[in-house]
Amino acid sequence: MEHKSKGTDASSQYKKDLEIKIARVLHEIGIPVHIRGYFYISDAVMMAVNDMSVINGVTNKVYPKIAQKYNANPASVERAILRAIEGVWKCGDIEAVNSLFGCKIFNRKIRPSSKWFIASMAHRIWLEQTSSE
């Protein structure tokens, strides 16, 4: 599922469209833009949409790459992502979350893993991208 574009303009437009779709979903489910986890999740989802195999190496591939981009360490990236997910599970829009994951979430006390959250979000975005092409 790796995306390949035909030109620089197409590639930059694809990236911009993808960033907008990810931002809309993050806003819809209730992750505020002022927290670091927002940007880390956005980058992780973008990586996964472009290459779903990174989901199998969230700790070894995704966190280190994001940490390098933001001059952070992988452990702090993981913590920020988990805090953002926890915030959604405690205070986010439960209907939007149910829509994102395609199932009913009955217990707000049990939040998903970052891998599951990123993979589910990436898959939804990828499906939207694919169906609109």
GUTIPA-464664 format. One record per atom (N, C-alpha, C): residue in one letter; residue number from 1; x, y, z; atom name. Coordinates in nm, 3 decimals. Layout:
BEGIN
SITE resn resi      px      py      pz name
SITE    A  NUM       X       Y       Z   CA
...
This chain:
BEGIN
SITE resn resi      px      py      pz name
SITE    M    1   0.082  -0.120   0.000    N
SITE    M    1   0.000   0.000   0.000   CA
SITE    M    1   0.086   0.125   0.000    C
SITE    E    2   0.193   0.125  -0.066    N
SITE    E    2   0.279   0.242  -0.067   CA
SITE    E    2   0.233   0.336  -0.177    C
SITE    H    3   0.221   0.463  -0.146    N
SITE    H    3   0.176   0.563  -0.241   CA
SITE    H    3   0.293   0.609  -0.327    C
SITE    K    4   0.271   0.612  -0.457    N
SITE    K    4   0.372   0.665  -0.547   CA
SITE    K    4   0.304   0.767  -0.636    C
SITE    S    5   0.359   0.886  -0.644    N
SITE    S    5   0.299   0.991  -0.725   CA
SITE    S    5   0.380   1.009  -0.852    C
SITE    K    6   0.320   1.076  -0.949    N
SITE    K    6   0.383   1.092  -1.079   CA
SITE    K    6   0.467   1.217  -1.091    C
SITE    G    7   0.452   1.311  -1.003    N
SITE    G    7   0.528   1.433  -1.013   CA
SITE    G    7   0.534   1.507  -0.882    C
SITE    T    8   0.619   1.606  -0.877    N
SITE    T    8   0.638   1.684  -0.756   CA
SITE    T    8   0.510   1.756  -0.716    C
SITE    D    9   0.442   1.817  -0.813    N
SITE    D    9   0.317   1.887  -0.783   CA
SITE    D    9   0.210   1.791  -0.731    C
SITE    A   10   0.200   1.677  -0.795    N
SITE    A   10   0.102   1.577  -0.751   CA
SITE    A   10   0.138   1.527  -0.612    C
SITE    S   11   0.266   1.507  -0.588    N
SITE    S   11   0.312   1.459  -0.458   CA
SITE    S   11   0.283   1.559  -0.348    C
SITE    S   12   0.311   1.687  -0.373    N
SITE    S   12   0.287   1.787  -0.270   CA
SITE    S   12   0.137   1.808  -0.248    C
SITE    Q   13   0.056   1.796  -0.352    N
SITE    Q   13  -0.089   1.807  -0.337   CA
SITE    Q   13  -0.143   1.688  -0.259    C
SITE    Y   14  -0.091   1.568  -0.288    N
SITE    Y   14  -0.130   1.448  -0.215   CA
SITE    Y   14  -0.100   1.465  -0.066    C
SITE    K   15   0.022   1.513  -0.036    N
SITE    K   15   0.063   1.531   0.104   CA
SITE    K   15  -0.027   1.633   0.173    C
SITE    K   16  -0.056   1.743   0.104    N
SITE    K   16  -0.143   1.847   0.162   CA
SITE    K   16  -0.283   1.793   0.189    C
SITE    D   17  -0.339   1.721   0.092    N
SITE    D   17  -0.473   1.662   0.109   CA
SITE    D   17  -0.475   1.563   0.225    C
SITE    L   18  -0.369   1.483   0.235    N
SITE    L   18  -0.358   1.385   0.342   CA
SITE    L   18  -0.350   1.454   0.478    C
SITE    E   19  -0.269   1.558   0.488    N
SITE    E   19  -0.258   1.633   0.614   CA
SITE    E   19  -0.392   1.691   0.655    C
SITE    I   20  -0.468   1.742   0.560    N
SITE    I   20  -0.600   1.800   0.588   CA
SITE    I   20  -0.696   1.692   0.638    C
SITE    K   21  -0.697   1.577   0.573    N
SITE    K   21  -0.786   1.469   0.617   CA
SITE    K   21  -0.752   1.421   0.758    C
SITE    I   22  -0.623   1.407   0.784    N
SITE    I   22  -0.581   1.364   0.918   CA
SITE    I   22  -0.620   1.468   1.022    C
SITE    A   23  -0.596   1.594   0.992    N
SITE    A   23  -0.631   1.702   1.085   CA
SITE    A   23  -0.781   1.703   1.114    C
SITE    R   24  -0.862   1.681   1.012    N
SITE    R   24  -1.008   1.678   1.031   CA
SITE    R   24  -1.049   1.566   1.126    C
SITE    V   25  -0.990   1.449   1.109    N
SITE    V   25  -1.025   1.336   1.196   CA
SITE    V   25  -0.979   1.364   1.339    C
SITE    L   26  -0.856   1.414   1.354    N
SITE    L   26  -0.806   1.444   1.489   CA
SITE    L   26  -0.895   1.547   1.558    C
SITE    H   27  -0.936   1.649   1.484    N
SITE    H   27  -1.025   1.751   1.540   CA
SITE    H   27  -1.161   1.690   1.574    C
SITE    E   28  -1.212   1.609   1.484    N
SITE    E   28  -1.343   1.547   1.502   CA
SITE    E   28  -1.351   1.461   1.628    C
SITE    I   29  -1.244   1.387   1.656    N
SITE    I   29  -1.249   1.299   1.773   CA
SITE    I   29  -1.208   1.370   1.902    C
SITE    G   30  -1.152   1.490   1.890    N
SITE    G   30  -1.128   1.570   2.009   CA
SITE    G   30  -0.984   1.582   2.055    C
SITE    I   31  -0.887   1.562   1.967    N
SITE    I   31  -0.748   1.583   2.007   CA
SITE    I   31  -0.713   1.729   1.980    C
SITE    P   32  -0.680   1.805   2.083    N
SITE    P   32  -0.652   1.947   2.064   CA
SITE    P   32  -0.518   1.969   1.993    C
SITE    V   33  -0.515   2.071   1.909    N
SITE    V   33  -0.397   2.099   1.827   CA
SITE    V   33  -0.279   2.152   1.909    C
SITE    H   34  -0.302   2.197   2.029    N
SITE    H   34  -0.193   2.258   2.106   CA
SITE    H   34  -0.107   2.155   2.182    C
SITE    I   35  -0.139   2.028   2.174    N
SITE    I   35  -0.057   1.929   2.244   CA
SITE    I   35   0.037   1.858   2.145    C
SITE    R   36   0.152   1.817   2.195    N
SITE    R   36   0.252   1.751   2.109   CA
SITE    R   36   0.198   1.623   2.048    C
SITE    G   37   0.118   1.550   2.123    N
SITE    G   37   0.064   1.424   2.073   CA
SITE    G   37  -0.014   1.439   1.944    C
SITE    Y   38  -0.076   1.555   1.926    N
SITE    Y   38  -0.151   1.583   1.803   CA
SITE    Y   38  -0.059   1.571   1.682    C
SITE    F   39   0.055   1.638   1.689    N
SITE    F   39   0.148   1.638   1.576   CA
SITE    F   39   0.215   1.502   1.559    C
SITE    Y   40   0.244   1.436   1.670    N
SITE    Y   40   0.306   1.305   1.663   CA
SITE    Y   40   0.211   1.203   1.601    C
SITE    I   41   0.084   1.205   1.642    N
SITE    I   41  -0.014   1.114   1.585   CA
SITE    I   41  -0.034   1.145   1.437    C
SITE    S   42  -0.041   1.273   1.404    N
SITE    S   42  -0.057   1.313   1.264   CA
SITE    S   42   0.057   1.256   1.179    C
SITE    D   43   0.180   1.271   1.225    N
SITE    D   43   0.294   1.219   1.151   CA
SITE    D   43   0.291   1.067   1.143    C
SITE    A   44   0.256   1.001   1.253    N
SITE    A   44   0.251   0.855   1.255   CA
SITE    A   44   0.146   0.803   1.158    C
SITE    V   45   0.030   0.867   1.156    N
SITE    V   45  -0.076   0.826   1.065   CA
SITE    V   45  -0.033   0.849   0.921    C
SITE    M   46   0.032   0.961   0.895    N
SITE    M   46   0.079   0.989   0.759   CA
SITE    M   46   0.178   0.881   0.715    C
SITE    M   47   0.270   0.844   0.803    N
SITE    M   47   0.366   0.739   0.771   CA
SITE    M   47   0.293   0.607   0.740    C
SITE    A   48   0.194   0.575   0.821    N
SITE    A   48   0.122   0.448   0.804   CA
SITE    A   48   0.035   0.448   0.679    C
SITE    V   49  -0.026   0.561   0.646    N
SITE    V   49  -0.107   0.567   0.524   CA
SITE    V   49  -0.018   0.542   0.402    C
SITE    N   50   0.100   0.597   0.404    N
SITE    N   50   0.192   0.581   0.291   CA
SITE    N   50   0.260   0.445   0.287    C
SITE    D   51   0.269   0.378   0.402    N
SITE    D   51   0.331   0.246   0.408   CA
SITE    D   51   0.281   0.175   0.533    C
SITE    M   52   0.176   0.095   0.519    N
SITE    M   52   0.113   0.030   0.635   CA
SITE    M   52   0.207  -0.066   0.707    C
SITE    S   53   0.315  -0.105   0.645    N
SITE    S   53   0.407  -0.198   0.713   CA
SITE    S   53   0.474  -0.134   0.835    C
SITE    V   54   0.476  -0.001   0.843    N
SITE    V   54   0.539   0.064   0.959   CA
SITE    V   54   0.461   0.035   1.087    C
SITE    I   55   0.336  -0.004   1.074    N
SITE    I   55   0.255  -0.037   1.191   CA
SITE    I   55   0.316  -0.154   1.268    C
SITE    N   56   0.383  -0.242   1.198    N
SITE    N   56   0.447  -0.356   1.264   CA
SITE    N   56   0.574  -0.317   1.337    C
SITE    G   57   0.614  -0.192   1.325    N
SITE    G   57   0.733  -0.146   1.394   CA
SITE    G   57   0.715  -0.008   1.453    C
SITE    V   58   0.604   0.012   1.522    N
SITE    V   58   0.576   0.144   1.578   CA
SITE    V   58   0.689   0.187   1.671    C
SITE    T   59   0.731   0.099   1.759    N
SITE    T   59   0.835   0.133   1.855   CA
SITE    T   59   0.971   0.151   1.788    C
SITE    N   60   1.001   0.067   1.690    N
SITE    N   60   1.133   0.069   1.627   CA
SITE    N   60   1.145   0.159   1.506    C
SITE    K   61   1.033   0.189   1.439    N
SITE    K   61   1.037   0.270   1.317   CA
SITE    K   61   0.971   0.407   1.334    C
SITE    V   62   0.849   0.405   1.382    N
SITE    V   62   0.769   0.528   1.385   CA
SITE    V   62   0.817   0.625   1.493    C
SITE    Y   63   0.825   0.581   1.618    N
SITE    Y   63   0.866   0.671   1.726   CA
SITE    Y   63   1.004   0.732   1.701    C
SITE    P   64   1.105   0.654   1.662    N
SITE    P   64   1.237   0.714   1.638   CA
SITE    P   64   1.236   0.817   1.525    C
SITE    K   65   1.162   0.790   1.419    N
SITE    K   65   1.157   0.885   1.307   CA
SITE    K   65   1.091   1.016   1.348    C
SITE    I   66   0.982   1.006   1.422    N
SITE    I   66   0.913   1.126   1.471   CA
SITE    I   66   1.002   1.200   1.571    C
SITE    A   67   1.066   1.125   1.659    N
SITE    A   67   1.155   1.186   1.759   CA
SITE    A   67   1.267   1.264   1.690    C
SITE    Q   68   1.322   1.209   1.586    N
SITE    Q   68   1.428   1.278   1.513   CA
SITE    Q   68   1.376   1.408   1.451    C
SITE    K   69   1.257   1.403   1.394    N
SITE    K   69   1.198   1.522   1.332   CA
SITE    K   69   1.178   1.635   1.432    C
SITE    Y   70   1.134   1.601   1.553    N
SITE    Y   70   1.101   1.701   1.654   CA
SITE    Y   70   1.210   1.720   1.760    C
SITE    N   71   1.324   1.661   1.738    N
SITE    N   71   1.437   1.671   1.831   CA
SITE    N   71   1.393   1.628   1.972    C
SITE    A   72   1.331   1.512   1.977    N
SITE    A   72   1.283   1.455   2.103   CA
SITE    A   72   1.341   1.315   2.116    C
SITE    N   73   1.298   1.242   2.217    N
SITE    N   73   1.340   1.102   2.223   CA
SITE    N   73   1.218   1.013   2.202    C
SITE    P   74   1.239   0.892   2.151    N
SITE    P   74   1.127   0.803   2.119   CA
SITE    P   74   1.032   0.778   2.237    C
SITE    A   75   1.086   0.769   2.357    N
SITE    A   75   1.000   0.744   2.474   CA
SITE    A   75   0.905   0.861   2.498    C
SITE    S   76   0.953   0.985   2.479    N
SITE    S   76   0.864   1.100   2.499   CA
SITE    S   76   0.759   1.109   2.388    C
SITE    V   77   0.794   1.064   2.268    N
SITE    V   77   0.696   1.059   2.159   CA
SITE    V   77   0.586   0.960   2.195    C
SITE    E   78   0.625   0.843   2.242    N
SITE    E   78   0.528   0.742   2.281   CA
SITE    E   78   0.436   0.794   2.393    C
SITE    R   79   0.495   0.857   2.495    N
SITE    R   79   0.414   0.910   2.607   CA
SITE    R   79   0.315   1.016   2.559    C
SITE    A   80   0.360   1.106   2.473    N
SITE    A   80   0.272   1.212   2.424   CA
SITE    A   80   0.156   1.154   2.343    C
SITE    I   81   0.185   1.054   2.262    N
SITE    I   81   0.080   0.988   2.184   CA
SITE    I   81  -0.019   0.919   2.277    C
SITE    L   82   0.032   0.847   2.375    N
SITE    L   82  -0.057   0.777   2.469   CA
SITE    L   82  -0.142   0.875   2.549    C
SITE    R   83  -0.085   0.989   2.590    N
SITE    R   83  -0.163   1.091   2.662   CA
SITE    R   83  -0.273   1.149   2.574    C
SITE    A   84  -0.243   1.171   2.448    N
SITE    A   84  -0.344   1.224   2.356   CA
SITE    A   84  -0.458   1.124   2.338    C
SITE    I   85  -0.424   0.998   2.322    N
SITE    I   85  -0.525   0.893   2.308   CA
SITE    I   85  -0.608   0.882   2.436    C
SITE    E   86  -0.540   0.888   2.549    N
SITE    E   86  -0.610   0.882   2.678   CA
SITE    E   86  -0.709   0.998   2.691    C
SITE    G   87  -0.668   1.116   2.647    N
SITE    G   87  -0.757   1.233   2.650   CA
SITE    G   87  -0.881   1.212   2.566    C
SITE    V   88  -0.864   1.152   2.449    N
SITE    V   88  -0.979   1.122   2.364   CA
SITE    V   88  -1.070   1.024   2.434    C
SITE    W   89  -1.012   0.922   2.495    N
SITE    W   89  -1.094   0.820   2.561   CA
SITE    W   89  -1.169   0.876   2.681    C
SITE    K   90  -1.112   0.976   2.749    N
SITE    K   90  -1.179   1.033   2.865   CA
SITE    K   90  -1.279   1.142   2.828    C
SITE    C   91  -1.243   1.227   2.731    N
SITE    C   91  -1.323   1.347   2.706   CA
SITE    C   91  -1.364   1.368   2.561    C
SITE    G   92  -1.319   1.283   2.471    N
SITE    G   92  -1.345   1.304   2.328   CA
SITE    G   92  -1.488   1.276   2.289    C
SITE    D   93  -1.517   1.299   2.162    N
SITE    D   93  -1.650   1.275   2.106   CA
SITE    D   93  -1.665   1.125   2.081    C
SITE    I   94  -1.740   1.057   2.166    N
SITE    I   94  -1.752   0.912   2.161   CA
SITE    I   94  -1.816   0.864   2.030    C
SITE    E   95  -1.908   0.940   1.975    N
SITE    E   95  -1.969   0.902   1.848   CA
SITE    E   95  -1.868   0.909   1.735    C
SITE    A   96  -1.783   1.012   1.736    N
SITE    A   96  -1.678   1.023   1.634   CA
SITE    A   96  -1.576   0.911   1.649    C
SITE    V   97  -1.545   0.876   1.773    N
SITE    V   97  -1.451   0.766   1.799   CA
SITE    V   97  -1.512   0.635   1.751    C
SITE    N   98  -1.639   0.612   1.781    N
SITE    N   98  -1.707   0.491   1.733   CA
SITE    N   98  -1.705   0.484   1.581    C
SITE    S   99  -1.728   0.597   1.518    N
SITE    S   99  -1.726   0.604   1.373   CA
SITE    S   99  -1.586   0.573   1.318    C
SITE    L  100  -1.485   0.628   1.382    N
SITE    L  100  -1.347   0.605   1.338   CA
SITE    L  100  -1.310   0.458   1.345    C
SITE    F  101  -1.342   0.394   1.454    N
SITE    F  101  -1.300   0.257   1.475   CA
SITE    F  101  -1.402   0.155   1.425    C
SITE    G  102  -1.518   0.201   1.383    N
SITE    G  102  -1.617   0.111   1.326   CA
SITE    G  102  -1.680   0.017   1.426    C
SITE    C  103  -1.677   0.054   1.553    N
SITE    C  103  -1.739  -0.029   1.656   CA
SITE    C  103  -1.782   0.060   1.771    C
SITE    K  104  -1.864   0.006   1.855    N
SITE    K  104  -1.908   0.080   1.973   CA
SITE    K  104  -1.805   0.064   2.085    C
SITE    I  105  -1.770   0.174   2.146    N
SITE    I  105  -1.679   0.172   2.260   CA
SITE    I  105  -1.766   0.185   2.385    C
SITE    F  106  -1.777   0.078   2.462    N
SITE    F  106  -1.865   0.079   2.577   CA
SITE    F  106  -1.796   0.122   2.705    C
SITE    N  107  -1.667   0.108   2.712    N
SITE    N  107  -1.597   0.136   2.836   CA
SITE    N  107  -1.487   0.238   2.810    C
SITE    R  108  -1.508   0.361   2.852    N
SITE    R  108  -1.409   0.466   2.831   CA
SITE    R  108  -1.281   0.443   2.912    C
SITE    K  109  -1.286   0.354   3.010    N
SITE    K  109  -1.169   0.334   3.096   CA
SITE    K  109  -1.058   0.254   3.028    C
SITE    I  110  -1.093   0.179   2.926    N
SITE    I  110  -0.993   0.097   2.856   CA
SITE    I  110  -0.962   0.162   2.722    C
SITE    R  111  -0.846   0.226   2.715    N
SITE    R  111  -0.809   0.292   2.590   CA
SITE    R  111  -0.730   0.196   2.502    C
SITE    P  112  -0.732   0.219   2.371    N
SITE    P  112  -0.657   0.131   2.280   CA
SITE    P  112  -0.507   0.160   2.287    C
SITE    S  113  -0.431   0.067   2.236    N
SITE    S  113  -0.287   0.089   2.227   CA
SITE    S  113  -0.261   0.193   2.118    C
SITE    S  114  -0.145   0.254   2.123    N
SITE    S  114  -0.112   0.353   2.020   CA
SITE    S  114  -0.105   0.285   1.883    C
SITE    K  115  -0.055   0.163   1.878    N
SITE    K  115  -0.046   0.089   1.752   CA
SITE    K  115  -0.186   0.070   1.692    C
SITE    W  116  -0.281   0.026   1.773    N
SITE    W  116  -0.416   0.003   1.725   CA
SITE    W  116  -0.481   0.134   1.681    C
SITE    F  117  -0.463   0.238   1.759    N
SITE    F  117  -0.520   0.368   1.729   CA
SITE    F  117  -0.465   0.421   1.597    C
SITE    I  118  -0.333   0.421   1.582    N
SITE    I  118  -0.268   0.472   1.460   CA
SITE    I  118  -0.308   0.388   1.339    C
SITE    A  119  -0.306   0.256   1.355    N
SITE    A  119  -0.341   0.166   1.243   CA
SITE    A  119  -0.487   0.186   1.200    C
SITE    S  120  -0.577   0.198   1.295    N
SITE    S  120  -0.719   0.217   1.263   CA
SITE    S  120  -0.743   0.350   1.192    C
SITE    M  121  -0.679   0.453   1.244    N
SITE    M  121  -0.694   0.584   1.183   CA
SITE    M  121  -0.633   0.586   1.043    C
SITE    A  122  -0.515   0.527   1.029    N
SITE    A  122  -0.447   0.523   0.899   CA
SITE    A  122  -0.530   0.445   0.797    C
SITE    H  123  -0.588   0.336   0.841    N
SITE    H  123  -0.669   0.255   0.750   CA
SITE    H  123  -0.791   0.332   0.702    C
SITE    R  124  -0.856   0.403   0.794    N
SITE    R  124  -0.972   0.484   0.754   CA
SITE    R  124  -0.933   0.590   0.653    C
SITE    I  125  -0.825   0.661   0.680    N
SITE    I  125  -0.778   0.766   0.588   CA
SITE    I  125  -0.739   0.705   0.454    C
SITE    W  126  -0.669   0.591   0.458    N
SITE    W  126  -0.628   0.525   0.334   CA
SITE    W  126  -0.749   0.485   0.251    C
SITE    L  127  -0.852   0.431   0.317    N
SITE    L  127  -0.974   0.394   0.245   CA
SITE    L  127  -1.040   0.515   0.180    C
SITE    E  128  -1.044   0.626   0.253    N
SITE    E  128  -1.102   0.750   0.197   CA
SITE    E  128  -1.021   0.798   0.078    C
SITE    Q  129  -0.888   0.793   0.090    N
SITE    Q  129  -0.799   0.835  -0.019   CA
SITE    Q  129  -0.822   0.747  -0.142    C
SITE    T  130  -0.828   0.617  -0.120    N
SITE    T  130  -0.842   0.521  -0.229   CA
SITE    T  130  -0.976   0.535  -0.299    C
SITE    S  131  -1.082   0.553  -0.222    N
SITE    S  131  -1.216   0.562  -0.281   CA
SITE    S  131  -1.237   0.693  -0.355    C
SITE    S  132  -1.159   0.796  -0.323    N
SITE    S  132  -1.177   0.926  -0.391   CA
SITE    S  132  -1.089   0.940  -0.515    C
SITE    E  133  -1.001   0.844  -0.538    N
SITE    E  133  -0.912   0.853  -0.655   CA
SITE    E  133  -0.978   0.797  -0.778    C
